[in-house]
Amino acid sequence: MRIIVLLSVLFIFSANVFAVDFSFTDTEDKTHKLSQYKGQWVVVNFWATWCPPCRKEIPDLSDFHLEHEDAVVIGVNFEQGLSDKRLDKFIALYLVSYPVTRMSDEIIKALGQPRGLPTSILIDPQGNIAKTITGMVDERRLNKIITDYEKLSLK
């Protein structure tokens, strides 16, 4: 009987736990926790202002973020020494529609060190890392990855 109770408690607890989780404060001073996006796809995009492919993919990431109720993009700026003022100016200039934060030890601990920039990590609605993409992504590619992943999950 104890085992059944213990397994039931573990099942209930695990159903509410996001596999990958971290907290961050965005450039507008709003605090977020990755687990608050449970039930949605999350694209964590590592980027830098000096990175041409990073700048090129921002419009697609912004469109993806705005057009999907079941998904969110989180930008993680990888630069040290970039002032808040310059970062805010860049975000406004490139019309970034999603929350942006700076790299932190907590994010690295949760997701690992990116191998290059840009890198996007797709996290499924249950909080599991579904795919890591080093290099540019666009809205079409993100949609295809999600569709393919969901087809595999149904099997």
N, C-alpha and C positions, 0 to 999 in steps of 0.2 A: 504494500500500500504506500509506504514512504517513497518508493521509487516512482510510482505513478504520480504522486503529488510533486515530487522534485522535477520530473520530466515535464509536467504541466507548467510549472513555474518557469522552467528554463525556456519552454516553447513560447510562452507569453512574453517573457523578457526579450528573447531573441527576435520576436516579430516586431518589436518596437525599437530595435537597435539598428542604426545606420552603420553598415560595415566600415565605411571610410568616413571619418568625421574630423572636422577642425573648425575653429572659430576664426573670424577675421573682422576687421573694421574697414569699411570702404572709405573712399575719398570724401564722402559726405558725412563722415563720422557715425554711420549706422553700423551697429554690430550685427553680424550674421553668424549662424552656425550651419554648416553644410547639411546637417540632419533636418533642418527646417524645410528642406526641399524634398523630403521623402515623398515618393509618388511622382516625382518629376525627373526627367533627364537633366543632368548637370554637365556642362562643358566647362572645365577649368582650363583656361588658356594662359600659358606663360608667354610673356612678350616683353619687348623693350622698345623705347621710342626710337633708338638708333637702328633698329632692325627693319630693312625694307620689306621683307615678306610679312612681318608682323603688321606693319602699317597697311599693307595691301589687303590683308584678310579682315581687318576691322569692320568694313562695311557689311560683309557677309555675316560676320558674327553678330553685329548689331541687328541686321534683318532677322536672323535666326531667333535671336532673343525676343524680338518684338512680335514675331509671327507665330510663336509656339506657346500655347498656354501650358503645355505639358513639359516645358524645358526652360532652362535658365543658363545663361553664360556668366561666368565669373572670370574677370581678367586679373591676372596676377603679374604686376610689374616687377621685372627681374633686376632693376637697376638700383645700385647703391649710390648715394650721393645726389640723386635727382631731387631737386627741391619740390615741395608741395605745390608751389606756384607754377612751376614748369609742367608738372604732371597734370594739374588742373587745366592749364592752357591747352595741353596736348589733347586731353579728353574732350574739351569743348571744340577744338579745331577739327577733330576726327569724328565728331558727333557720336561718341561711344554711348550706347543706350543701356549698357549693363553695368553692374557694380564692379568697381576696380579696387583692388587692394595691393599692398606691397608684399613682396616675398617675406616669409617668416620661417623660423625654425619649425613651428607647428605645422605649417603647410608642407615643408620638406619632409618632416617626419611622417606625415599622413600619406603623401603621394610620391615621395622620392624626388631626387634631383633630376631636372630635365636634362636630356643629353644634348639639346640644342634649342635654338629659338627659331620660330615659334614651336611650342609643343602644346598639344591639346589632349586632355584626359577626359574621356567620356565616362560618366558614372551613371549606372542604370537607376531606375526608380527605387530599387531596394538598397542602394548605397554601395554597390559593388563596382569595381573598375571594370568597364566593358571593353575599353580600347584606349591605347595610348598612340597618338599620332605625332611624330616629329616631322615638322615641315608644315606648309600651309594647308589650311582646310577652307572649304567654302560651304555654303548652305546646302548645296546639292549633295556633296559628299557626306555631310553630317546626317542628312535625312536618309541616305542609303545605308549608312552604317547602322543607324537606329532600326530601320526596317528589317535589315538582315539579321540583326541581333534578336529582335522580337520574333522573327520567324523561327530561329533556332531555339528560342526559349519555349515555343509552343510545342515543339516536338517531344 
